[in-house]
Each structure stands twice: as structure tokens, then as C-alpha cells.
């Protein structure tokens, strides 16, 4: 399972993500004994909740055991696999929170071009597309580690719906727990670009200090604030 870029802990398998909303749905089914009652309790559509359970089960396997009619009435309960998935998600979320709290890269730069709310900012690491305040020129860019996705050096990640920033760098450090790790990349500046990924992703990419990697992150995940009034425009460690 990989941890996709984003601000919340999420499992991903076969292109289907399992996040906090999905965990809440399974827990509600467990508490209320049926999908219908769970959807009502959460204020969600029954049909959408049902489709969501089907999608999750196609990726993660049987999660809800259904019982029809009979003297005791129908209902639903969670399978052992569902309880295991919830336990694994809770562990991931706890570790994610601890590791992600300090994972942020800050770069300083100057706005070179604008396209509505988005702007191209020139930094010592290269050009970065980001959301920039309308009147700002010298800015500080903040990129959360959990918004950065790592790829193999030869990969060419594309996105039709959102501009992505791409940086090639060298792994200088891998630090974290059993499920997650924070990877620091040297992208040619004093500041290391941080990426929060799963240990399984590191194994899949076969990453180790000294290896090359490609990092990408959405322009919409990159926020800019005006630089300090004294005009200092340096890269922070």
C-alpha cells in the first residue's frame, strides 16, 4: 500500500484510496449493525455508501458480511479483514501525524509570471508554480512533505487536471518509523526537499541515500507568503 500525496493519511490499493471517511463508514456499520443505519447516522446517501463499500471490497477484499431477513432480521457486520484494515489505518494515522507535523520545505523566490491565482516563482532550486497573493513579488514558498510524491528517476508523471512541479534530486536521508518515512532530497540548494512516503514505496523504488529520485507536487499544494519587509530573500534550512 502506498501513501499518496495529500494532507490526510490514506491507504491506496489497486487505485482505490481508503481514508478517514471510509474508516468512519465501516465503524458506523459496526456500531449500527447495517449499512442503511450507518448511512443515516453519518448523514450520507445509502446508495452512495453502498457503492463505496463495493468499490472498497473490490480493492481490499470482503469487508462487510451481510445477513438477509430471517427471524432475527437482516443486518451487516464487519469481517475480520475489515477490523484488520481499520487497525492498520489507525496505526498509519498515528504515525502519519507524528512524522508529518515537522515535514515542510520552505523556499524563497521572486514571482516571474502570473496566471490568475497561480504564479511562477523563481527560486534557487528552479521554477516553482504556486498559489501566490496578488500583490506579492518576493515570497516564501511552503511545501508540506505529505504533498510530495516520489518517482523513479526516469519517470514522467503527468497530470491533466493540475500543474505539477518536478524536481530531480539525490536522496540524502531517510528517517521515520515502521510504516512511514521522511525522505530528504538534495535539489541543489541548502534546503532539502522533504517527502513523506510509505516504507513500502521506498522498497518499491529501491531508494537509499545517494540514489537519484524524481519528486513532484501540485501547484495547488504550494502556498506562498510575502517575504519579510527587509527584503531578505534567502533559502531557509
C-alpha positions, 0 to 999 in steps of 0.5 A: 500500500502506498501513501499518496500525496495529500494532507490526510493519511490514506491507504491506496490499493489497486487505485482505490484510496481508503481514508478517514471517511471510509474508516468512519463508514465501516465503524458506523456499520459496526456500531449500527449493525447495517449499512442503511443505519450507518448511512443515516447516522453519518448523514450520507446517501445509502446508495452512495455508501453502498457503492463505496463499500463495493468499490472498497471490497473490490480493492481490499477484499470482503469487508462487510458480511451481510445477513438477509431477513430471517427471524432475527432480521437482516443486518451487516457486520464487519469481517475480520479483514475489515477490523484488520484494515481499520487497525492498520489505518489507525496505526498509519494515522498515528504515525502519519501525524507524528512524522508529518507535523515537522515535514515542510520545505520552505523556499524563497523566490521572486514571482516571474509570471502570473496566471490568475491565482497561480504564479511562477516563482523563481527560486534557487532550486528552479521554477516553482508554480504556486498559489501566490497573493496578488500583490506579492513579488518576493515570497516564501514558498511552503511545501508540506512533505505529505504533498510530495510524491516520489518517482523513479528517476526516469519517470514522467508523471503527468497530470491533466487536471493540475500543474505539477512541479518536478524536481530531480534530486539525490536522496540524502536521508531517510528517517521515520518509523515502521510504516512511514518515512521522511525522505530528504532530497538534495535539489541543489540548494541548502534546503532539502526537499522533504517527502513523506512516503510509505516504507513500502514505496521506498522498497518499491523504488529501491531508494537509499541515500545517494540514489537519484529520485524524481519528486513532484507536487501540485501547484495547488499544494504550494502556498506562498507568503510575502517575504519579510519587509527587509527584503531578505530573500534567502533559502531557509534550512 
